[in-house]
């Protein structure tokens, strides 16, 4: 059975990194849940990678809000899970958990277009709209849509988001292997973009993301 909950309320990672001028800086990445909502779990993560990001990859630039994901039946098909009323409800709840979860960044998120680090608290998605509900422009939704956070949309359109190999991602067995691919792929992408031939991370830092 697909579940939207997770046995945790918080992910927090703190690191000491070197700034471009050589000085040391303290960084913090913290994800916390709303007290009345579930923490985003494995289903929410799969939805983002296998449905939201795949939908975004098929759109022309610049990407604009909202992003159409399809019907609940189509979403379940993309996830290879059986469609039904209970499953559609779980998918809806998982998407909403990514809206309500707060992300706090202190010198970790880089805005490519503005060439600066982003220190703020924000959300991955600003809204989830399902069939029959009003879209931001006032029209009625014919499917499930997500309204991406402005910071995420900005980095997408600045080509500063590491593209995943979706077919390879789906072949990985278990959440640990796929999560490892997400993290290493992201870190290697940034290192290569910055011309660094080596990548070093503490094991304790890697574990904090799980």
DRENSEVO-550550 format. One record per residue (C-alpha): y negated, x, z; residue number from 1; chain. Coordinates in steps of 0.02 Angstrom, whole numbers, plus 50000, padded with zeros to 5 digits. Last residue first. Layout:
REM DRENSEVO-550550
v  u  w  num  cadena
Y  X  Z  NUM  A
...
END
This chain:
REM DRENSEVO-550550
v  u  w  num  cadena
49504  50891  50231  210  A
49332  50971  50201  209  A
49338  51065  50367  208  A
49497  51154  50311  207  A
49403  51249  50175  206  A
49272  51307  50300  205  A
49407  51367  50421  204  A
49488  51465  50278  203  A
49323  51555  50249  202  A
49262  51555  50070  201  A
49237  51697  49946  200  A
49211  51683  49759  199  A
49201  51834  49645  198  A
49129  51862  49470  197  A
48958  51787  49512  196  A
48853  51744  49359  195  A
48764  51596  49439  194  A
48847  51467  49326  193  A
49014  51554  49358  192  A
48993  51540  49547  191  A
48939  51357  49536  190  A
49090  51310  49429  189  A
49207  51412  49540  188  A
49146  51315  49693  187  A
49165  51145  49609  186  A
49338  51183  49539  185  A
49393  51253  49706  184  A
49337  51096  49798  183  A
49403  50964  49679  182  A
49567  51058  49648  181  A
49597  51071  49835  180  A
49566  50884  49852  179  A
49695  50851  49715  178  A
49825  50961  49800  177  A
49792  50888  49973  176  A
49791  50706  49914  175  A
49968  50708  49845  174  A
50042  50761  49679  173  A
49925  50827  49546  172  A
49951  50748  49375  171  A
49799  50635  49394  170  A
49684  50785  49412  169  A
49756  50866  49255  168  A
49716  50711  49152  167  A
49543  50699  49228  166  A
49494  50880  49193  165  A
49340  50878  49302  164  A
49162  50913  49243  163  A
49056  51010  49370  162  A
48889  50919  49391  161  A
48727  51009  49347  160  A
48706  50940  49171  159  A
48523  50896  49210  158  A
48566  50713  49174  157  A
48706  50717  49301  156  A
48595  50808  49427  155  A
48464  50670  49417  154  A
48593  50531  49429  153  A
48666  50608  49586  152  A
48494  50627  49667  151  A
48448  50447  49620  150  A
48606  50375  49700  149  A
48715  50286  49573  148  A
48712  50098  49551  147  A
48892  50043  49530  146  A
48955  49904  49417  145  A
49105  49786  49419  144  A
49113  49664  49272  143  A
49009  49532  49182  142  A
48863  49557  49300  141  A
48726  49425  49293  140  A
48558  49484  49226  139  A
48414  49511  49347  138  A
48376  49691  49296  137  A
48454  49760  49457  136  A
48615  49663  49420  135  A
48645  49490  49493  134  A
48820  49445  49553  133  A
48947  49353  49447  132  A
49065  49500  49424  131  A
49040  49633  49556  130  A
48889  49741  49599  129  A
48906  49898  49706  128  A
48743  49974  49768  127  A
48654  50136  49812  126  A
48802  50247  49770  125  A
48830  50424  49837  124  A
48713  50393  49982  123  A
48565  50485  50060  122  A
48504  50591  50205  121  A
48384  50732  50159  120  A
48362  50916  50125  119  A
48379  50947  49938  118  A
48378  51126  49877  117  A
48257  51171  49739  116  A
48249  51197  49552  115  A
48172  51024  49519  114  A
48287  50985  49372  113  A
48436  51071  49454  112  A
48427  50982  49621  111  A
48535  51086  49737  110  A
48631  51008  49880  109  A
48675  51126  50022  108  A
48511  51173  50107  107  A
48530  51038  50240  106  A
48618  50887  50166  105  A
48660  50727  50259  104  A
48773  50603  50171  103  A
48782  50426  50238  102  A
48932  50313  50206  101  A
48878  50134  50169  100  A
48887  50144  49980  99  A
49049  50244  49977  98  A
49127  50115  50093  97  A
49072  49981  49970  96  A
49181  50057  49835  95  A
49330  50058  49953  94  A
49299  49878  50004  93  A
49295  49820  49822  92  A
49455  49915  49784  91  A
49541  49840  49937  90  A
49487  49664  49885  89  A
49552  49693  49710  88  A
49717  49751  49785  87  A
49734  49595  49892  86  A
49693  49480  49746  85  A
49814  49567  49630  84  A
49827  49715  49512  83  A
49966  49841  49535  82  A
49908  50021  49546  81  A
49900  50147  49404  80  A
49722  50196  49450  79  A
49657  50158  49276  78  A
49754  49994  49277  77  A
49679  49947  49444  76  A
49505  49973  49371  75  A
49548  49865  49220  74  A
49609  49723  49333  73  A
49455  49739  49443  72  A
49350  49719  49286  71  A
49259  49864  49206  70  A
49169  50014  49280  69  A
48993  49985  49212  68  A
48864  50110  49273  67  A
48697  50036  49331  66  A
48596  50142  49309  65  A
48561  50260  49164  64  A
48647  50415  49098  63  A
48531  50519  48990  62  A
48641  50560  48904  61  A
48775  50458  48817  60  A
48912  50376  48922  59  A
49097  50419  48915  58  A
49088  50547  49056  57  A
49008  50416  49169  56  A
49159  50301  49153  55  A
49275  50446  49196  54  A
49165  50489  49345  53  A
49171  50311  49411  52  A
49355  50277  49376  51  A
49466  50427  49410  50  A
49354  50532  49522  49  A
49255  50400  49616  48  A
49397  50276  49627  47  A
49517  50411  49684  46  A
49400  50461  49825  45  A
49376  50280  49880  44  A
49565  50255  49880  43  A
49590  50412  49984  42  A
49468  50358  50119  41  A
49283  50323  50133  40  A
49247  50292  50319  39  A
49263  50108  50356  38  A
49111  50001  50394  37  A
49028  49924  50547  36  A
48978  50088  50630  35  A
48916  50155  50462  34  A
49012  50310  50416  33  A
48966  50494  50421  32  A
48961  50635  50294  31  A
48883  50799  50347  30  A
48845  50955  50245  29  A
48749  51090  50339  28  A
48679  51256  50282  27  A
48612  51402  50383  26  A
48517  51532  50281  25  A
48533  51721  50272  24  A
48404  51819  50173  23  A
48447  51904  50009  22  A
48302  51834  49907  21  A
48421  51715  49815  20  A
48477  51645  49984  19  A
48632  51709  50070  18  A
48747  51587  50155  17  A
48792  51537  50333  16  A
48903  51384  50336  15  A
48914  51217  50425  14  A
49034  51080  50371  13  A
49037  50907  50448  12  A
49152  50764  50402  11  A
49136  50613  50515  10  A
49215  50450  50571  9  A
49398  50491  50551  8  A
49568  50410  50537  7  A
49538  50342  50361  6  A
49520  50163  50297  5  A
49528  50100  50119  4  A
49717  50081  50108  3  A
49828  50064  49955  2  A
50000  50000  50000  1  A
END
